[in-house]
Each structure stands twice: as structure tokens, then as C-alpha cells.
Amino acid sequence: MNWVSGLVVYLLLWWWVFFMTLPFGVKRDENAEEGHEQGAPEKPMLWRKAAAATVIAGVLFVGVYYIVDSGIISFREMSLTLG
């Protein structure tokens, strides 16, 4: 895997994990001011969730890199058999 495809895989994993972590720890603002959505989170903790997504995506990327680099899954062989 070259660095461009590695970067793309990491970014896709990061966004996937980030969207999965968004609902964790969300508490509704019971005393919402006028003009604010009542369902909006009181403290979304986005920095903490971004940091968690970075670590988790890094671990997943190492696994994906190992699988692709070791040849367990070969996309070149799959393209030859399908083509």
C-alpha cells in the first residue's frame, strides 16, 4: 500500500469512527434558551471524541495495513479473477 492509499484509508476510518463516537456521552440541554434546539447536546465534547477517533482509527489502520500488506486479501488477484 503506498502512502496515498494509506492516507485515504486512514481518513475514511477516522471519519467512520468519529461519526460512531458522536452519540456517546451526549446529554440534552434541559434549559435551552430561546432560539436553541432543545435536542442539541449541552456539552458535545468534540475534542475528546476527535482524540478517541484518532487513536481508534490508528489501531484499525494498523490492522488493515497488515492484512493488505501481508497478502491475506489481495485486491490485485481479485481484480484479475473478476476481469
C-alpha positions in Angstrom: 0.0 0.0 0.0 1.5 3.3 -1.0 1.2 6.4 1.2 -1.7 8.0 -0.8 -3.9 4.9 -0.5 -2.8 4.6 3.2 -3.8 8.2 3.8 -7.2 7.7 2.2 -7.8 4.5 4.2 -6.9 6.3 7.4 -9.1 9.3 6.7 -12.0 7.1 5.8 -11.5 5.1 9.0 -11.2 8.3 11.1 -14.5 9.8 9.8 -16.2 6.4 10.3 -15.1 6.1 13.9 -15.7 9.8 14.6 -19.3 9.6 13.5 -19.7 6.4 15.6 -18.4 8.2 18.7 -20.6 11.3 18.4 -23.6 9.9 20.3 -21.5 8.8 23.4 -21.9 10.9 26.5 -24.5 13.3 25.0 -26.9 14.9 27.4 -29.7 17.1 26.3 -29.8 20.7 27.5 -32.9 20.8 29.7 -32.9 24.6 30.0 -32.4 25.5 26.4 -32.5 29.2 25.6 -34.9 30.6 23.1 -33.6 30.0 19.6 -31.6 27.0 20.6 -32.6 23.5 19.6 -33.8 21.5 22.7 -32.3 18.3 21.4 -28.8 19.8 21.0 -26.2 18.4 23.4 -25.3 20.5 26.4 -21.5 19.7 26.2 -20.7 17.8 22.9 -17.0 17.1 23.9 -15.9 17.1 20.3 -12.2 17.4 21.1 -12.3 14.3 23.3 -14.3 12.4 20.6 -11.8 13.5 17.9 -8.9 12.3 20.0 -10.6 8.9 20.6 -11.4 8.6 16.9 -7.7 9.3 16.1 -6.5 6.6 18.4 -9.1 4.0 17.3 -8.6 4.8 13.6 -4.8 4.4 14.1 -5.3 0.9 15.6 -7.7 -0.1 12.9 -5.4 1.3 10.2 -2.5 -0.9 11.5 -4.8 -3.9 11.2 -5.9 -3.0 7.7 -2.3 -2.3 6.7 -1.2 -5.7 8.0 -4.0 -7.5 6.1 -3.3 -5.8 2.8 0.5 -5.8 3.1 0.7 -9.5 4.1 -1.4 -10.6 1.1 -4.2 -12.2 3.2 -6.5 -10.1 1.0 -5.1 -9.3 -2.4 -7.0 -6.7 -4.4 -4.8 -7.4 -7.5 -5.7 -11.1 -7.5 -9.4 -10.2 -7.1 -9.3 -7.8 -10.0 -7.6 -10.5 -12.2 -10.3 -13.1 -11.4 -13.2 -10.6 -11.9 -11.8 -9.1 -15.1 
